[in-house]
């Protein structure tokens, strides 16, 4: 008896639900997600959605994980093709700019930070893990730039990662309010000035 088809169909249905939920969360945040509205958007019953996600919290966690995976696939993975050091760091920043352009009206990951930074629970823990993990990837790229001699040997990778992140937050902020083109130009200029201050 072949059980591959139902399993594959179930996985495809789950991915479809997640995709709809992700699109909704981009507009309304994770707290704006409800099983009822998602079921309506996916043309399913509430029980059908519950069959894939046992609770609203499970759904929110899955959407958060999907957002993190898409971010890494669009920002970090392509940037890894650039040479180690400053070229790779620049590629990370440029890809991050592209991400900000794509989601200038709503990024699940950033909205989750503001939604859960003052709360306790598994969602906040997941957000903290994701943000710390991304900060760690930035620090690793900075460490390689130091090893390549592109940045000073005494560069504080944690501090520089914090400063890069700060400029990218301003990019997200300004892109939605004042337009992406100008926000990107200013963000890239600021990051270049930042790199210059850390060079040997």
C-alpha positions in Angstrom: 0.0 0.0 0.0 1.4 3.4 -1.0 1.3 6.0 1.7 3.6 8.6 0.0 0.8 10.6 -1.7 -1.2 11.4 1.5 2.0 12.4 3.3 3.1 14.6 0.4 -0.4 16.1 0.2 -0.4 16.8 3.9 3.0 18.5 3.7 1.9 20.6 0.7 -1.3 21.7 2.5 0.8 22.7 5.6 3.1 24.7 3.5 0.2 26.4 1.8 -1.3 27.3 5.2 2.1 28.6 6.4 2.5 30.7 3.3 -0.9 32.3 3.8 -0.2 32.9 7.5 3.2 34.4 6.7 1.6 36.9 4.3 -1.0 37.8 6.9 1.7 38.3 9.6 3.7 40.6 7.3 0.7 43.0 7.4 -0.7 42.4 10.9 2.1 40.9 12.9 2.1 37.5 14.6 -0.4 38.7 17.2 -2.8 39.6 14.4 -2.9 35.9 13.3 -6.0 34.0 14.2 -7.0 30.5 13.3 -10.4 31.8 12.0 -9.1 34.4 9.7 -6.4 32.1 8.4 -8.9 29.3 7.7 -10.9 31.8 5.7 -7.9 33.0 3.8 -6.8 29.4 3.1 -10.4 28.3 2.2 -10.4 25.7 4.9 -12.3 24.9 8.1 -10.8 25.8 11.5 -10.5 22.1 12.3 -8.6 21.7 9.1 -6.1 24.3 10.1 -5.9 22.8 13.7 -5.1 19.4 12.1 -1.8 21.0 11.0 -1.1 23.3 13.9 -2.4 22.3 17.3 -2.7 25.8 18.7 -2.4 29.5 17.7 1.0 29.6 19.4 2.2 26.6 17.4 1.2 28.5 14.2 2.9 31.6 15.3 6.1 29.7 16.1 6.0 28.0 12.7 5.5 31.4 10.9 8.4 32.9 12.9 10.6 29.9 11.9 9.6 30.3 8.2 10.4 34.0 8.3 13.9 33.3 9.7 14.5 30.6 7.1 13.5 32.9 4.3 15.6 35.7 5.7 18.7 33.5 5.8 18.0 32.1 2.3 17.7 35.6 0.8 20.4 37.4 2.8 23.1 35.2 4.2 23.3 32.3 1.8 23.8 34.4 -1.4 26.3 36.6 0.5 28.4 33.6 1.3 29.4 33.4 -2.4 31.3 36.6 -2.0 35.0 36.5 -1.0 35.7 36.4 2.8 36.2 39.7 4.6 34.7 43.1 3.7 33.4 41.9 0.3 31.2 39.3 2.1 30.2 41.9 4.8 29.1 44.3 2.0 27.2 41.5 0.3 25.3 40.8 3.5 24.4 44.5 3.9 23.3 44.8 0.2 21.2 41.6 0.5 19.7 42.9 3.7 18.8 46.1 1.8 17.1 44.0 -0.8 15.1 42.2 2.0 14.1 45.6 3.5 12.9 46.7 0.0 10.8 43.5 -0.4 9.3 43.8 3.1 9.3 47.6 3.6 5.6 47.5 4.6 6.0 44.7 7.1 8.8 42.3 8.1 7.6 39.4 10.4 11.0 39.2 12.1 11.1 42.9 13.0 7.5 43.1 14.1 8.0 40.1 16.3 10.8 41.9 18.1 8.5 44.8 19.0 5.6 42.4 19.8 7.4 40.2 22.2 10.3 42.2 23.6 8.4 43.0 26.8 6.8 39.6 27.3 7.8 36.2 28.7 7.1 32.9 27.0 8.1 30.6 24.2 7.5 33.2 21.4 9.8 35.7 23.1 12.4 33.0 23.6 12.2 32.1 19.9 12.6 35.7 18.9 15.6 36.1 21.2 17.2 32.9 19.8 16.7 34.1 16.2 18.1 37.6 16.8 21.1 36.3 18.7 21.8 33.8 16.0 21.7 36.4 13.3 23.9 38.7 15.4 26.3 35.7 15.7 26.4 35.3 11.9 27.3 39.0 11.6 30.1 38.6 14.2 31.4 35.6 12.4 31.6 37.6 9.1 33.3 40.4 10.9 35.8 38.0 12.4 36.7 36.8 8.9 37.2 40.4 7.8 39.6 40.9 10.7 41.4 37.6 9.8 41.7 38.8 6.2 43.3 42.1 7.4 40.4 44.2 6.1 39.5 45.4 9.6 41.7 46.3 12.5 42.9 43.4 14.7 41.4 45.0 17.8 37.9 45.3 16.2 35.1 44.5 18.6 33.0 42.2 16.5 30.0 42.4 18.9 30.0 46.2 18.8 30.4 46.4 15.0 27.6 43.9 14.6 25.4 46.0 16.8 26.2 49.2 14.8 25.5 47.5 11.5 22.2 46.2 12.8 21.3 49.7 14.1 21.8 51.2 10.6 19.7 48.4 9.0 16.9 49.1 11.5 16.9 52.8 10.4 16.7 51.6 6.8 13.6 49.6 7.5 12.1 52.6 9.3 12.9 55.2 6.7 12.1 53.0 3.7 8.4 52.7 4.7 8.1 56.4 5.6 10.3 58.3 3.1 11.0 55.9 0.3 13.4 53.0 -0.2 15.8 54.5 -2.7 16.9 57.4 -0.5 16.9 55.2 2.7 19.1 52.6 0.9 21.6 55.3 -0.3 22.0 56.7 3.2 22.2 53.3 4.9 25.0 52.1 2.5 26.9 55.4 3.0 26.6 55.1 6.8 27.8 51.4 6.7 30.8 52.3 4.5 31.7 55.1 6.9 31.4 52.6 9.7 33.7 50.1 8.0 36.3 52.9 7.3 36.4 53.6 11.0 37.3 50.0 11.8 39.9 49.6 9.0 43.6 49.0 9.8 
